[in-house]
């Protein structure tokens, strides 16, 4: 698909991943990109979704909008995270069908995988168990959209693809400690502790879980490649294929932030899913995607971008 010739709508296009996706599309020559803003288009309502389609008339829809957060936010908002993510996606896919969009690209989540998925996570394992409890409502809401995409393909011939991005990070991430994911939370904690001269930083859990991270610019490129080259029903992982323990990650972020204090682990807090690492072979096979940014390189760019907010830090 030549995206430059299409009218494109990106839900969540003003957000973290969405802003990078819009930039990647513009680099491809796309000029007709519509980004709905929540204050004008409430995508949890049918009226908001319908007005968006009436105004944008997209030939290609990227659905990235989501209500997301770290372990704490998921524990505090299970009902909201389930409802808003499910209702947004269900209505957007339905109206994409009604308005005859040529292609719909839905961003799912690896929180949809079962808690004890064999490592590396293969897409065929998605239905072999229940997700990790702290983020199961969010994960199940997003996984329902995979069922919808496949059902609509079967009944209506709709070209709707479903991607599973791993944990993302990078400049412009959410650094609010109440709702952020692990990398921005660690960066903020260590930079603020360094600035304050704090002797220690407390991290959640015991540090033993593993995670995989994908630099946000790489994720945007993966989305664009999938839109250009992939038209199948199979869900596809987007990741780096590299795994690191939270303990090692904290040590790495601490070092790159030049923080000299201690790291203390609060074992009263949940660890989340024990391990996460994706099998990324399908993305390479189906549309030629492979992550390019090493973790250390991406962390340095992210730390520099966030550290620039602190006048007294030399980042």
C-alpha positions in Angstrom: 0.0 0.0 0.0 1.3 3.4 -0.9 0.4 5.3 2.2 1.3 8.7 0.8 -1.7 8.5 -1.5 -4.2 7.8 1.3 -6.3 9.8 3.8 -5.0 8.5 7.2 -6.5 8.8 10.7 -4.4 8.1 13.8 -6.3 7.8 17.0 -3.9 8.6 19.8 -1.8 10.5 17.3 -1.0 13.3 19.8 0.2 10.7 22.3 3.5 9.1 22.9 3.7 6.4 20.2 1.2 8.3 18.0 3.4 11.4 17.7 6.3 9.2 16.4 3.9 7.4 14.0 2.7 10.7 12.6 6.3 11.8 12.1 7.1 8.5 10.4 4.1 8.8 8.1 5.1 12.4 7.1 8.6 11.1 6.3 6.9 8.7 3.9 5.2 11.6 2.1 1.8 11.4 3.8 0.2 14.8 3.9 -3.5 14.0 4.7 -3.2 12.8 8.3 -6.1 13.4 10.8 -5.4 13.3 14.5 -8.6 13.4 16.6 -8.3 15.2 20.0 -10.2 13.9 23.0 -11.7 17.3 23.8 -13.4 17.3 20.4 -13.9 13.6 19.8 -14.7 11.3 22.8 -13.9 7.9 21.2 -15.6 6.1 24.0 -18.9 7.3 22.6 -20.6 6.4 19.3 -21.3 10.0 18.6 -17.6 10.9 18.9 -16.5 8.0 16.7 -19.1 8.8 14.1 -18.2 12.5 13.9 -14.5 11.6 13.6 -15.2 9.4 10.6 -17.5 12.0 9.0 -14.8 14.6 9.3 -11.7 12.5 8.6 -13.1 10.0 6.0 -10.0 7.8 6.5 -8.9 5.3 3.9 -6.4 4.0 6.5 -7.1 3.9 10.2 -4.4 3.4 12.9 -6.0 2.8 16.3 -3.4 3.6 19.0 -5.6 5.5 21.5 -5.7 3.7 24.8 -6.1 4.2 28.5 -2.8 2.9 29.9 -0.5 2.9 32.9 1.9 0.9 35.0 1.1 -1.7 37.6 -0.2 0.9 40.1 -2.5 2.5 37.6 -3.8 -0.9 36.5 -4.6 -2.0 40.1 -6.5 1.2 40.8 -8.5 1.4 37.6 -9.4 -2.1 36.4 -13.0 -1.3 35.5 -12.1 1.9 33.7 -9.2 0.4 31.8 -11.4 -2.5 30.7 -14.4 -0.4 29.6 -12.7 2.5 27.9 -10.2 0.4 26.0 -12.8 -2.1 24.9 -15.5 0.3 23.9 -13.1 2.6 22.0 -11.7 -0.3 19.9 -15.0 -2.0 19.3 -16.7 1.1 18.0 -13.8 2.3 15.9 -13.5 -1.1 14.1 -17.2 -1.2 13.6 -17.3 2.3 12.1 -14.2 1.6 10.0 -16.3 -1.2 8.5 -19.4 1.0 8.0 -17.4 3.8 6.4 -15.5 1.5 4.1 -11.9 2.1 5.4 -9.5 0.2 3.1 -7.3 -0.9 6.0 -7.4 -0.8 9.8 -4.3 -1.3 11.9 -5.0 -2.0 15.6 -2.3 -1.8 18.3 -2.9 -4.4 20.9 -0.7 -5.1 24.0 1.5 -7.9 25.3 -0.5 -7.6 28.5 -2.9 -9.8 26.6 -0.5 -12.8 26.9 -1.1 -15.4 29.6 0.7 -14.9 32.9 2.9 -17.9 32.4 3.5 -17.8 28.7 6.5 -19.8 27.6 9.5 -17.6 26.7 9.8 -16.3 24.0 6.2 -15.3 23.6 4.8 -16.7 20.4 1.6 -15.3 18.9 0.1 -18.8 18.9 0.2 -18.8 22.7 -2.1 -15.9 23.2 -5.1 -18.1 24.2 -3.3 -20.6 26.4 -4.2 -19.0 29.7 -5.3 -15.9 31.6 -3.2 -12.7 31.7 -1.3 -11.5 34.8 -3.8 -10.3 37.3 -2.7 -6.7 37.8 -3.2 -5.9 34.1 -5.7 -8.6 33.0 -8.7 -6.2 32.5 -6.6 -4.0 30.2 -5.1 -7.0 28.4 -8.4 -8.8 27.9 -10.1 -5.6 26.6 -7.4 -5.2 23.9 -7.4 -9.0 23.1 -11.1 -8.8 22.4 -10.2 -6.5 19.5 -8.2 -9.2 17.9 -11.3 -11.4 17.9 -13.2 -8.6 16.4 -10.6 -8.0 13.6 -10.6 -11.7 12.7 -14.4 -12.0 12.8 -14.9 -8.9 10.6 -12.3 -10.2 8.2 -14.2 -13.5 8.0 -17.7 -12.1 7.7 -17.2 -8.8 5.9 -13.8 -9.2 4.2 -12.4 -6.3 6.2 -8.7 -5.7 6.0 -7.9 -5.3 9.7 -4.5 -6.3 11.1 -3.5 -6.6 14.8 -0.1 -5.9 16.2 1.3 -6.6 19.7 3.9 -3.9 20.7 6.1 -4.8 23.6 6.9 -2.2 26.4 7.8 1.1 24.7 10.1 3.8 25.9 11.7 7.0 24.6 11.6 10.8 24.7 8.2 12.3 25.3 7.1 9.2 27.3 4.8 9.6 30.4 7.0 10.4 33.4 4.2 10.8 35.9 5.0 8.4 38.7 1.4 7.7 39.4 0.8 6.3 35.9 4.1 5.8 34.1 5.7 2.5 33.0 9.0 1.2 34.4 11.6 3.0 32.3 10.3 6.6 32.7 9.6 5.9 36.3 13.2 4.8 37.0 14.6 7.7 35.0 12.6 10.2 36.9 13.4 8.7 40.3 17.1 8.5 39.7 17.4 12.0 38.2 15.4 13.5 41.0 17.4 11.6 43.7 20.6 12.7 42.1 19.5 16.3 42.1 18.3 16.1 45.8 21.4 14.1 47.0 19.1 11.3 48.2 21.0 8.3 49.7 18.6 5.7 48.2 15.9 5.1 45.7 13.1 2.6 46.3 11.9 0.4 43.4 8.8 -1.8 43.3 9.0 -5.6 43.7 12.1 -7.6 44.1 13.7 -6.9 40.8 13.6 -10.5 39.5 11.0 -10.1 36.7 12.3 -9.7 33.2 11.0 -7.3 30.5 11.7 -6.5 26.9 11.7 -3.0 25.6 11.3 -1.4 22.2 12.4 2.1 21.4 9.4 4.2 20.3 10.8 5.3 17.0 11.4 1.7 16.1 7.8 0.8 17.1 6.5 3.6 14.8 8.5 2.2 11.9 7.1 -1.3 12.6 3.5 0.1 12.4 4.2 1.8 9.1 5.9 -1.3 7.6 2.9 -3.4 8.7 0.5 -0.9 7.1 2.4 -1.0 3.8 3.2 -4.7 3.5 1.0 -6.9 5.7 -2.6 -7.8 5.1 -3.1 -11.1 7.1 -5.3 -12.2 9.9 -2.5 -13.4 12.2 -1.5 -11.2 15.2 2.1 -10.0 15.0 4.5 -9.2 17.8 6.6 -6.0 17.6 9.6 -6.1 19.8 13.4 -6.2 20.1 13.6 -9.8 21.2 16.0 -8.9 24.1 15.3 -9.5 27.7 16.6 -7.8 30.9 15.7 -8.2 34.6 14.2 -5.2 36.3 17.1 -5.3 38.8 19.6 -5.1 36.0 17.5 -2.4 34.3 17.5 -0.3 37.5 21.2 -0.6 37.8 21.7 0.4 34.1 19.4 3.5 34.4 21.1 4.4 37.7 24.5 4.3 36.1 23.5 6.3 33.0 21.8 8.9 35.3 25.1 9.1 37.3 23.2 8.3 40.5 25.6 7.2 43.3 23.1 6.1 46.0 21.6 2.7 46.9 18.7 0.9 45.3 16.2 -0.5 47.7 13.5 -3.0 46.7 10.0 -2.8 48.2 8.9 -6.4 48.1 5.5 -5.5 49.4 4.7 -4.2 45.9 3.8 -6.6 43.1 6.3 -7.8 40.5 3.8 -8.2 37.7 4.3 -10.8 35.0 7.4 -13.0 35.8 9.0 -12.8 32.4 8.5 -11.1 29.0 10.4 -11.7 25.8 8.8 -11.9 22.4 9.4 -14.1 19.4 9.8 -11.4 16.8 10.4 -13.7 13.8 6.8 -13.2 12.4 7.3 -9.5 12.1 10.5 -9.9 10.1 9.0 -12.7 8.0 5.7 -10.9 7.2 6.8 -7.3 6.7 10.5 -7.1 7.2 10.6 -5.4 10.6 13.5 -5.6 12.9 14.3 -3.3 15.9 17.4 -1.1 15.3 18.0 0.8 18.5 20.0 -0.9 21.3 18.6 -0.5 24.8 21.6 1.6 26.1 21.4 3.9 23.1 17.7 4.4 23.5 18.0 5.0 27.3 20.7 7.6 26.8 18.5 9.5 24.4 15.5 9.2 26.7 17.5 10.3 29.8 18.9 13.3 27.9 15.5 14.4 26.8 14.0 14.2 30.3 17.1 15.4 32.0 17.0 18.6 30.0 14.1 19.7 32.3 16.4 19.9 35.2 18.5 23.0 35.3 21.2 21.7 37.6 21.8 18.4 35.9 24.5 17.8 33.2 22.9 15.2 31.0 
